[in-house]
Amino acid sequence: MQSGRRFASMYVREAWRRALRRVALLRLKLIRHSIKPPERLIVAPTDLRGIDPHVADEILNGRFLLAGRMLETNGKSPFTFTLPSRPFASRLHSFGWLRHMRAHKTERSAAAARAIVDSWLSIHAGRMEGIAWETDVTAQRVIAWLSHSPVVLQNADRGFYRRFMKSLAFQVRFLHRMAPYTLGGLELFRLRIALAMASVAMPARASTLRRAAQALDRQFDSQILPDGGHISRNPRIGLELLLDLLPLRQTYVNLGHDLPQKLISGIDRMYPALRFFRHQDGDLALFNGATSTLANELMSVLRYDETAGQPFKALPQSRYQRLSGGKTVIIADTGTPPSGALRTAHAGSLSFEMSSGRHRFIVNSGSPKFAGHRYVQMARTTAAHSTVILNDTSSSRFSHSPFLDHAITEPVKTVSVERVETDDGRDSIKLSHDGYLRPFGVLHERELTLNAAGSMVTGHDRLIRREGYGTDEPPKAVARFHIHPSIVLQQSDGESVLLTAPDGESWLFSAPGNEVLISEDIFFADSSGICGSDQIEIDFDLAEKTEIRWFLSRKA
């Protein structure tokens, strides 16, 4: 009954938000021709994302490689074609690829970029519909056009310059009008970054500068937790935000404007959280929608880190724990899914990842960068995380209504955490969650221990039956340990599996008294797209067994 009321409330709020957004769009269409474009741009903010000359060469030759797909245009505008996928369309319309056109620093490159922008202006500037005008795509496009305006406007004639500026001014007005109806999270934060960037890069009144700064400050207050994590609990969002916040900070400084009050302190707060989630191989942990991270992007952000130090042992507000010993790191999800309008949360309570040396061994499946909606939803399930699942049912349940885009309607409500450090240097966390209490009458308890040398991981999973909940029939449980695609698995015997990294480092996974199986798996977060991998499984029936112990020991 309670979940039904929760679902109905979410449905009504979403319907009302969409209705108000449609009214705002209608009003915006009525005034679009009255918007006066600025005469010039004041500054072009820096873009910290990496530049690839190969991508520029391909675009100059009429080939667009975006979101894992290719579109061959034979010199025509890409906007005149049916685009290969929705992620491709989002990347194309957001214009982040413009940064690659700066690689050559030639008139030919600038002319090609200008021709593509001109095509967009002719086809999409006046339509305000489809992917091209989704709020987040528009925010990214405004940031890209401002940052790469020197390329687009190089030797541009007056007519193009005016069309470009008029569209840019209208897109800024569009973002301003859409802000009240934009769901919280990265999309709204990026919108506020785009508006703040536009307020300093384009001629604006002092009141406009002040309002944009204040609105950005509110996002730091509402979205960045005291420990520096993001409210989505997605480790990668901190990186995404910093890639835009750092150039924005520098632009304020270069122009001598007063900075938003929370900008410097907010950035400084985010860095320790970014280091917390960083594995031994340099990539970020895969929780709550995180996907692969390009090494050059992470390094371009970390080189501005003035708070450098050892990673924290815990993020108390983000609800994660970190164990480290020797060259081994364990990061565990010890929180509940984020509530509210955020719809990227995963059902991964009590899941963990383990890295050693230069490699990740145990991971979650992560979220795909470019795949369709079905794969994104598969990646959110408990089965895609290194934890225990009952009756193939996620610990937090999702809405199946397309209208609510699979929001979590029955989340894990309580996760308990106890941390113990022993005299001999062992570090241990004891966890439990109640996500299976209502449907099955079961609490999941997990204990993870790492010795001081980082050579032994001890795990203990218990499933405790509680009377008065769920059904009388004991559920079936599967403990899953997803293995990074670079790791090779070899069955040692019925109770153990050897995990070997490309450089020869190996760990033995064992679970005495249990059958340990190797099965095929999917890794969603590979930088080249979805790929095959392996997983270790331990199946057990609660009618016969309610707990398992397992171990990971370094062999070489």
NUDONU-68875 format. One line per field, with one value per residue (C-alpha): z, x, y. Coordinates in nm, 4 decimals, always signed. Last residue first. Example, Ala and Ser with C-alpha at 12.3 -4.5 7.8 and 13.67 -1.06 7.14 Angstrom:
% residues 2
w +0.7140_+0.7800
u +1.3670_+1.2300
v -0.1060_-0.4500
//
This chain:
% residues 556
w -0.6715_-0.4654_-0.3092_-0.1036_-0.1584_+0.0860_+0.1185_+0.3987_+0.3368_+0.5390_+0.5498_+0.4273_+0.3642_+0.3317_+0.2413_-0.0859_-0.2026_-0.5264_-0.5287_-0.8484_-0.9958_-1.2957_-1.6403_-1.9116_-2.2427_-2.3716_-2.3761_-2.5275_-2.6067_-2.2653_-2.0899_-1.8474_-1.9297_-1.8452_-1.9297_-1.7707_-1.8503_-1.5604_-1.3273_-1.0360_-0.6727_-0.5005_-0.1286_+0.1707_+0.1645_-0.0436_-0.2335_-0.4569_-0.5249_-0.6354_-0.9110_-1.0268_-1.3620_-1.5397_-1.7350_-1.4111_-1.2889_-1.0847_-0.9627_-0.8699_-0.5644_-0.4193_-0.6991_-0.7857_-0.9395_-1.1980_-1.4018_-1.4466_-1.6543_-1.5504_-1.8133_-1.8323_-1.4641_-1.2620_-1.1203_-0.7873_-0.7419_-0.4323_-0.5397_-0.3054_-0.3274_-0.1231_+0.1725_+0.1278_+0.4194_+0.2427_+0.3292_+0.6803_+1.0121_+1.1251_+1.0279_+0.8427_+0.8522_+0.5380_+0.6265_+0.3994_+0.5315_+0.3373_+0.4175_+0.2003_+0.2356_+0.0927_+0.1788_+0.4268_+0.7042_+0.6555_+0.4810_+0.6282_+0.4727_+0.6665_+0.5008_+0.6522_+0.4352_+0.6215_+0.5064_+0.5299_+0.1567_-0.0012_+0.2970_+0.4414_+0.1141_+0.0998_+0.4721_+0.4560_+0.6674_+0.7057_+0.9144_+0.8050_+0.8874_+0.8870_+1.0113_+1.1541_+1.4261_+1.6927_+1.5201_+1.3272_+1.3345_+1.1286_+1.1808_+0.9147_+0.9037_+0.5812_+0.6082_+0.3538_+0.0510_-0.2147_-0.3318_-0.5998_-0.7719_-1.0905_-1.4036_-1.6489_-1.4610_-1.7741_-1.9044_-1.6072_-1.4891_-1.1568_-1.0003_-0.6950_-0.4503_-0.3409_-0.6968_-0.7439_-0.8994_-0.6222_-0.3719_-0.4729_-0.2891_-0.3823_-0.6626_-0.8743_-1.2075_-1.0450_-0.8166_-1.1161_-1.2483_-1.5337_-1.6805_-1.6903_-1.8917_-2.1198_-2.1993_-2.2517_-2.5322_-2.5081_-2.5313_-2.1982_-2.0376_-1.6575_-1.4310_-1.4090_-1.0499_-0.9922_-0.8413_-0.9891_-1.0718_-1.1781_-1.1306_-0.7893_-0.6306_-0.6853_-0.5110_-0.5690_-0.3347_-0.3258_+0.0059_-0.1610_-0.5394_-0.6609_-0.8837_-0.8834_-1.2191_-1.1657_-0.9413_-0.8734_-0.5032_-0.3301_-0.3513_-0.3216_+0.0336_+0.1567_+0.2372_-0.1133_-0.0611_-0.1852_-0.1324_-0.2036_-0.2150_-0.2542_+0.1104_+0.3005_+0.2149_+0.3131_+0.1848_+0.2997_+0.1169_+0.2489_+0.0567_+0.3935_+0.5821_+0.3043_+0.4631_+0.4977_+0.3410_+0.0574_+0.1457_+0.0613_-0.2124_-0.1293_-0.4052_-0.6827_-1.0146_-1.1539_-1.0554_-1.3224_-1.6253_-1.4743_-1.4686_-1.8247_-1.9520_-1.7923_-1.9625_-1.7126_-1.7622_-1.6290_-1.3080_-1.2837_-0.9146_-0.8436_-1.0658_-0.8881_-1.0678_-1.2784_-1.1793_-1.1741_-0.7916_-0.7741_-0.7394_-0.5456_-0.2447_-0.4718_-0.6222_-0.2743_-0.1621_-0.4662_-0.4183_-0.1074_-0.2769_-0.5661_-0.3250_-0.1272_-0.4472_-0.5988_-0.2857_-0.2782_-0.6540_-0.7649_-0.7817_-1.1334_-1.2284_-1.5845_-1.5392_-1.1990_-1.3223_-1.6228_-1.3989_-1.1868_-1.4987_-1.6377_-1.3083_-1.2876_-1.6297_-1.5899_-1.2170_-1.2856_-1.4923_-1.2354_-0.9474_-1.1606_-1.1940_-0.8361_-0.8637_-0.5165_-0.6879_-0.4047_-0.5147_-0.2839_-0.1227_+0.2400_+0.3177_+0.0241_-0.3084_-0.4565_-0.2560_-0.1272_-0.4356_-0.6497_-0.4473_-0.5193_-0.8922_-0.8509_-0.6587_-0.9302_-1.2061_-1.0064_-0.9485_-1.3099_-1.4287_-1.1752_-1.2969_-1.6466_-1.9168_-2.2146_-2.2914_-2.1434_-1.7812_-1.7820_-2.0332_-1.7930_-1.5104_-1.7369_-1.8501_-1.4924_-1.3874_-1.6648_-1.5646_-1.2080_-1.3352_-1.5556_-1.2977_-1.0347_-0.9928_-1.2580_-1.4741_-1.4485_-1.2661_-1.4978_-1.8257_-1.8521_-1.7864_-2.0203_-2.3001_-2.2384_-2.2779_-2.5935_-2.7240_-2.6679_-2.8418_-3.1330_-3.1744_-3.1402_-3.4104_-3.6448_-3.5962_-3.6597_-3.9654_-4.1204_-4.0290_-4.2047_-4.0052_-4.0255_-3.7093_-3.5504_-3.5065_-3.3920_-3.1521_-3.0332_-2.8876_-2.5188_-2.5751_-2.8306_-2.6117_-2.2938_-2.4827_-2.6441_-2.3083_-2.1680_-2.4790_-2.4515_-2.0834_-2.1539_-2.4482_-2.7473_-3.0048_-2.8761_-3.0085_-3.0279_-3.0231_-3.4056_-3.4806_-3.4270_-3.5672_-3.9459_-4.0385_-3.7126_-3.7224_-4.0763_-3.9687_-3.6871_-3.9402_-4.1780_-3.8943_-3.7884_-4.1468_-4.1921_-3.8679_-3.9764_-4.3210_-4.1671_-3.9710_-3.5991_-3.6495_-3.3026_-3.2471_-3.4364_-3.1538_-2.9184_-3.1494_-3.0487_-2.7465_-2.9937_-2.7792_-3.0943_-3.2096_-2.8680_-2.8087_-3.1591_-3.1087_-2.7730_-2.9527_-3.2232_-3.5871_-3.6929_-3.9861_-4.2027_-4.2823_-3.9477_-4.0436_-4.3056_-4.6349_-4.7136_-4.7789_-4.4596_-4.3055_-3.9615_-3.7140_-3.3811_-3.0399_-2.8961_-3.1749_-3.4770_-3.7457_-4.0924_-4.3568_-4.4226_-4.2089_-3.9362_-3.9569_-3.9369_-3.6310_-3.4579_-3.5340_-3.3904_-3.0466_-2.7902_-2.4228_-2.2001_-2.0063_-2.2187_-2.1486_-2.1394_-2.4500_-2.3532_-2.4135_-2.6900_-2.9289_-3.0385_-2.8049_-2.9636_-2.9088_-2.8075_-2.9526_-3.2035_-2.9283_-2.7404_-2.8369_-2.8463_-2.4843_-2.3735_-2.5374_-2.3796_-2.0341_-2.0831_-2.1883_-1.8817_-1.6524_-1.7948_-1.7636_-1.3984_-1.3213_-1.4769_-1.2841_-0.9541_-1.0175_-1.1051_-0.8040_-0.5732_-0.7328_-0.6952_-0.3292_-0.2650_-0.4244_-0.2274_+0.0951_+0.0000
u +5.1755_+4.9189_+4.7062_+4.4199_+4.0492_+3.8197_+3.4592_+3.2192_+2.8563_+2.5376_+2.1756_+2.2045_+1.9501_+1.6118_+1.7993_+1.9080_+2.2605_+2.4290_+2.7857_+2.8758_+3.1995_+3.1650_+3.3126_+3.3402_+3.1818_+3.1822_+2.9614_+3.1398_+3.4989_+3.5582_+3.4207_+3.1416_+2.8725_+3.0660_+2.8471_+2.8879_+2.9504_+2.9720_+3.2398_+3.1060_+3.2092_+3.0342_+3.0360_+3.1959_+3.5027_+3.4526_+3.7717_+3.8986_+4.2715_+4.4462_+4.7004_+4.9434_+5.0834_+5.1006_+4.7794_+4.5897_+4.5137_+4.2121_+4.2257_+3.8930_+3.8043_+3.5482_+3.5007_+3.8686_+4.1166_+3.8785_+4.0726_+3.9697_+4.1571_+4.1283_+4.1149_+3.7334_+3.6956_+3.5268_+3.1754_+3.1368_+2.7839_+2.6322_+2.3144_+2.0249_+1.7138_+1.4124_+1.2657_+0.8906_+0.6970_+0.6460_+0.7498_+0.7516_+0.6036_+0.9069_+1.2512_+1.4976_+1.8630_+2.0754_+2.4446_+2.7386_+3.0968_+3.3989_+3.7688_+4.0223_+4.3867_+4.7067_+4.6548_+4.9434_+4.7233_+4.4510_+4.1230_+3.7837_+3.4357_+3.1224_+2.7822_+2.4339_+2.1244_+1.7941_+1.5208_+1.1394_+1.1105_+0.9223_+0.9326_+1.2734_+1.4640_+1.5777_+1.6568_+2.0338_+2.3294_+2.6961_+2.9995_+3.3231_+3.6709_+4.0293_+4.2995_+4.6040_+4.6968_+4.5384_+4.1995_+4.0049_+3.6267_+3.3676_+2.9939_+2.7399_+2.3619_+2.1658_+1.7994_+1.5282_+1.6279_+1.4092_+1.0589_+0.9589_+1.2947_+1.2367_+1.2073_+1.1506_+0.8509_+0.6340_+0.7833_+0.6125_+0.7983_+0.8886_+1.1989_+1.2547_+1.5445_+1.7087_+1.6667_+1.4910_+1.6641_+1.5131_+1.7437_+2.0564_+2.3901_+2.6611_+2.8976_+2.6545_+2.4793_+2.2301_+2.1208_+1.9674_+2.0853_+2.2920_+1.9811_+1.8154_+2.1006_+2.0932_+1.7257_+1.7696_+2.0206_+2.3969_+2.6452_+2.8182_+2.7049_+2.6679_+2.8943_+2.9136_+3.0332_+3.3944_+3.6223_+3.9757_+4.0733_+4.4347_+4.7524_+4.8408_+4.5240_+4.1641_+3.8451_+3.4857_+3.1880_+2.8113_+2.6331_+2.3438_+2.3617_+2.0098_+2.1323_+2.0256_+2.0002_+1.6502_+1.7090_+1.3767_+1.3659_+1.5583_+1.9192_+1.9543_+2.0452_+2.4014_+2.6970_+2.8396_+3.1858_+3.5330_+3.8177_+4.1795_+4.4920_+4.8504_+4.9421_+4.6163_+4.3086_+3.9431_+3.7017_+3.3440_+3.0611_+2.7568_+2.7661_+2.7150_+2.9759_+3.2370_+3.4741_+3.8418_+3.9431_+4.1933_+4.5486_+4.6307_+4.6049_+4.3886_+4.5310_+4.3911_+4.4401_+4.6416_+4.3541_+4.1236_+4.3489_+4.4457_+4.0858_+4.0203_+4.3472_+4.2699_+3.9309_+3.6767_+3.4525_+3.0970_+2.9292_+2.5521_+2.5164_+2.8540_+3.1478_+3.4650_+3.6857_+3.9886_+4.3515_+4.4528_+4.4684_+4.1102_+3.9891_+3.6651_+3.8240_+4.0318_+3.7130_+3.5650_+3.8763_+3.8412_+3.4765_+3.5270_+3.7878_+3.5465_+3.2700_+3.4994_+3.6031_+3.2543_+3.0446_+3.0538_+3.0170_+3.3313_+3.3493_+3.4542_+3.8119_+3.7867_+4.0617_+3.9268_+3.5712_+3.7093_+3.9313_+3.6351_+3.4334_+3.7241_+3.7349_+3.3575_+3.3209_+3.5574_+3.4783_+3.1144_+3.1925_+3.4499_+3.2033_+2.9461_+3.1781_+3.1419_+2.7599_+2.6069_+2.3319_+2.3666_+2.7245_+3.0183_+3.2251_+3.1927_+2.9464_+2.7270_+2.7298_+2.3786_+2.1667_+2.4275_+2.6490_+2.3378_+2.2336_+2.5696_+2.5007_+2.1736_+2.3571_+2.6207_+2.3594_+2.1646_+2.4755_+2.5916_+2.2426_+2.2243_+2.5595_+2.4166_+2.5487_+2.7845_+2.8620_+3.1382_+3.0599_+2.6822_+2.7182_+2.9414_+2.6909_+2.4081_+2.6049_+2.7039_+2.3378_+2.2329_+2.5134_+2.3794_+2.0248_+2.1276_+2.3714_+2.1012_+1.7606_+1.4925_+1.4450_+1.1141_+1.2417_+1.5476_+1.3532_+1.3064_+1.6746_+1.7834_+1.5675_+1.7023_+2.0574_+1.9482_+1.8042_+2.1298_+2.3264_+2.0842_+2.1220_+2.5004_+2.5313_+2.2921_+2.4862_+2.8258_+2.6880_+2.5709_+2.8876_+3.1173_+3.3219_+3.7017_+3.7354_+3.3899_+3.3621_+3.7214_+3.7307_+3.3776_+3.5094_+3.4383_+3.1194_+2.9798_+3.0726_+2.9155_+2.5977_+2.5868_+2.6250_+2.3339_+2.1252_+2.1911_+2.0959_+1.7691_+1.6585_+1.6431_+1.8412_+1.6884_+1.3464_+1.1816_+1.2625_+1.2238_+1.3883_+1.7539_+1.7189_+1.7640_+1.9282_+2.1189_+2.2362_+2.3644_+2.5493_+2.7129_+2.8270_+2.9597_+3.1423_+3.3195_+3.4268_+3.5454_+3.7467_+3.9163_+3.9971_+4.1206_+4.3785_+4.4463_+4.4777_+4.3791_+4.1076_+3.8595_+3.8810_+3.7094_+3.4082_+3.3233_+3.1377_+2.8743_+2.5710_+2.3727_+2.6233_+2.6671_+2.2910_+2.2358_+2.4978_+2.3400_+2.0009_+2.1392_+2.2519_+2.1276_+1.8878_+2.0769_+2.0408_+2.1935_+2.5233_+2.5697_+2.7026_+3.0682_+3.0269_+2.8204_+2.9520_+2.8017_+2.9908_+2.8840_+3.0515_+2.9014_+3.0438_+3.2645_+3.1548_+3.2997_+3.2951_+3.6697_+3.7066_+3.5169_+3.7606_+4.0628_+3.9168_+3.8615_+4.2229_+4.3461_+4.2123_+4.1698_+4.1197_+3.8658_+3.9815_+3.7879_+3.8898_+3.6351_+3.6056_+3.5870_+3.3889_+3.1573_+3.0187_+2.7238_+2.4743_+2.1588_+1.8227_+1.5359_+1.2042_+1.1816_+1.1668_+0.8794_+0.5893_+0.8055_+0.9068_+0.5438_+0.4786_+0.7887_+0.6796_+0.3370_+0.4991_+0.7264_+0.4283_+0.2582_+0.5748_+0.6193_+0.2527_+0.2752_+0.5965_+0.4416_+0.1303_+0.3343_+0.5638_+0.2611_+0.0981_+0.4199_+0.4583_+0.0935_+0.1459_+0.4692_+0.2767_+0.0000
v -1.3744_-1.5693_-1.2960_-1.4356_-1.3718_-1.5510_-1.6613_-1.7419_-1.8303_-1.7937_-1.9095_-2.2686_-2.5460_-2.3732_-2.0568_-2.2174_-2.1415_-2.0404_-1.9055_-1.7253_-1.5904_-1.3624_-1.3416_-1.0751_-0.9819_-0.6259_-0.3173_-0.0186_+0.0827_+0.2441_-0.0650_+0.0192_-0.2373_-0.5529_-0.8511_-1.1954_-1.5590_-1.8004_-1.9369_-2.1427_-2.1880_-2.4774_-2.4141_-2.5877_-2.3659_-2.0483_-1.9662_-1.6875_-1.7147_-1.3945_-1.3460_-1.0795_-1.1909_-0.8546_-0.9275_-1.0065_-1.3586_-1.4744_-1.8357_-1.9991_-2.2085_-2.4521_-2.7018_-2.6980_-2.4543_-2.3061_-2.0498_-1.6878_-1.4280_-1.0606_-0.7831_-0.8081_-0.7048_-0.9792_-0.9572_-1.1362_-1.2647_-1.4256_-1.6044_-1.6741_-1.8878_-1.7844_-1.9759_-2.0329_-1.8844_-1.5552_-1.1999_-1.0620_-1.1735_-1.3689_-1.2450_-1.4697_-1.3678_-1.3943_-1.3902_-1.3041_-1.3266_-1.2051_-1.2198_-1.0368_-1.1349_-0.9793_-0.6133_-0.6254_-0.4837_-0.7463_-0.6682_-0.7638_-0.7469_-0.8406_-0.8655_-0.8903_-0.9294_-0.9165_-1.1543_-1.1566_-1.2244_-0.9319_-0.6919_-0.7732_-0.8010_-0.4370_-0.4362_-0.3786_-0.4912_-0.4025_-0.4944_-0.3269_-0.4548_-0.3301_-0.5654_-0.3932_-0.6438_-0.4254_-0.4422_-0.1776_-0.2136_-0.0256_-0.0678_+0.0237_-0.0182_+0.0269_+0.1178_+0.1922_-0.0145_+0.1394_+0.0489_+0.3044_+0.3499_+0.5495_+0.3392_+0.6235_+0.7607_+0.7818_+0.4576_+0.2892_-0.0195_+0.1438_-0.0039_-0.2212_-0.1899_-0.5178_-0.6437_-0.9756_-1.2786_-1.4929_-1.3225_-1.1288_-1.1139_-0.8599_-0.7690_-0.5714_-0.6357_-0.8757_-0.5911_-0.4148_-0.0785_-0.2217_-0.3832_-0.0393_+0.1112_-0.1918_-0.1370_+0.2399_+0.2045_+0.1809_+0.4693_+0.5094_+0.1854_+0.1748_-0.0273_-0.4071_-0.3890_-0.4771_-0.7440_-0.7565_-0.3996_-0.3778_-0.1739_-0.3114_-0.4442_-0.3462_-0.4570_-0.3450_-0.3759_-0.4258_-0.3690_-0.1757_-0.2012_-0.1273_+0.1544_+0.5194_+0.6983_+0.8315_+1.1310_+1.3051_+1.2294_+0.9550_+0.8416_+0.4639_+0.3543_+0.3503_+0.1268_+0.0857_-0.0647_+0.0313_-0.2171_-0.1203_-0.3376_-0.2108_-0.2576_-0.2226_-0.0213_-0.0370_+0.2279_+0.2854_+0.4628_+0.6459_+0.9767_+1.1491_+0.9463_+0.9260_+0.6783_+0.5899_+0.9219_+0.9233_+1.0328_+1.3911_+1.6521_+1.9554_+2.1776_+1.9597_+2.1385_+1.8469_+1.6199_+1.7643_+1.7094_+1.3734_+1.2522_+1.3666_+1.2177_+0.8799_+0.8543_+0.7270_+0.4254_+0.4376_+0.5492_+0.5018_+0.4296_+0.2685_+0.1825_+0.2952_+0.5472_+0.4583_+0.5109_+0.1431_+0.1473_+0.2673_+0.6261_+0.6627_+0.8339_+1.0600_+1.2069_+1.2474_+1.4357_+1.6688_+1.7668_+1.9794_+2.1979_+2.2550_+2.3569_+2.5880_+2.7678_+2.7940_+2.8521_+3.2309_+3.2731_+3.4540_+3.8328_+3.9258_+4.0123_+3.8821_+3.6246_+3.5148_+3.4555_+3.2671_+3.0547_+2.9475_+2.8589_+2.6569_+2.4583_+2.4147_+2.2480_+1.9511_+1.9615_+1.8740_+1.5667_+1.4500_+1.4800_+1.3009_+1.0018_+0.8783_+0.8455_+0.8857_+1.0932_+1.3480_+1.4170_+1.3465_+1.6186_+1.4993_+1.7815_+1.6724_+1.8530_+1.8710_+2.1168_+2.3603_+2.3429_+2.3845_+2.6890_+2.8519_+2.8175_+3.0070_+3.2790_+3.3123_+3.3344_+3.5958_+3.8096_+3.8023_+3.8936_+4.1795_+4.3133_+4.3317_+4.1047_+4.1043_+3.7382_+3.5202_+3.6111_+3.5515_+3.2673_+3.0734_+3.1219_+3.0048_+2.6993_+2.6137_+2.6414_+2.4035_+2.1671_+2.1567_+2.0941_+1.8011_+1.6604_+1.6225_+1.7773_+1.7457_+2.0514_+2.2390_+2.5497_+2.5664_+2.5579_+2.9356_+3.0119_+2.7346_+2.8773_+3.2293_+3.0933_+2.9115_+3.2390_+3.4262_+3.1511_+3.1546_+3.5306_+3.5107_+3.2457_+3.4231_+3.7511_+3.5925_+3.4108_+3.7367_+3.9269_+3.6837_+3.4343_+3.4587_+3.2469_+3.2383_+2.8607_+2.8138_+3.1099_+3.0114_+2.6882_+2.7484_+2.9482_+2.7046_+2.4067_+2.5505_+2.6445_+2.2993_+2.1235_+2.3223_+2.2477_+1.8735_+1.8862_+2.0658_+1.8565_+2.0858_+1.8889_+1.5658_+1.6600_+2.0008_+2.3704_+2.4111_+2.7461_+2.6605_+2.3091_+2.3081_+2.6382_+2.6851_+2.3248_+2.3750_+2.6880_+2.4917_+2.2321_+2.4988_+2.6775_+2.3585_+2.2913_+2.6512_+2.6342_+2.3112_+2.4504_+2.7758_+2.5788_+2.5335_+2.1565_+2.0355_+2.2980_+2.0808_+1.8282_+2.0730_+2.0881_+1.7302_+1.8692_+1.9901_+1.8916_+1.8065_+1.5436_+1.3835_+1.3615_+1.2239_+0.9538_+0.8602_+0.8313_+0.6080_+0.5992_+0.9470_+0.9783_+1.2254_+1.5976_+1.6969_+1.5335_+1.8096_+1.6781_+1.6068_+1.2378_+1.2056_+0.8836_+0.8279_+0.6125_+0.4636_+0.4194_+0.7356_+0.9520_+0.8870_+1.1337_+1.0758_+1.3486_+1.3688_+1.6815_+1.4970_+1.2037_+1.4322_+1.6086_+1.2737_+1.1776_+1.5089_+1.4039_+1.6833_+1.5970_+1.7679_+2.0708_+2.3227_+2.6829_+2.9637_+3.1858_+3.5528_+3.8708_+3.7548_+4.0107_+4.2233_+4.0615_+3.9166_+4.0848_+3.8573_+3.9785_+3.6947_+3.4318_+3.5949_+3.3676_+3.0557_+3.1140_+3.1280_+2.7906_+2.6415_+2.7599_+2.6015_+2.2719_+2.2801_+2.3355_+2.0261_+1.8179_+1.9122_+1.8374_+1.4913_+1.4206_+1.5274_+1.3166_+1.0061_+1.0432_+1.0680_+0.7643_+0.5603_+0.6555_+0.5702_+0.2295_+0.1753_+0.2415_+0.0000
//
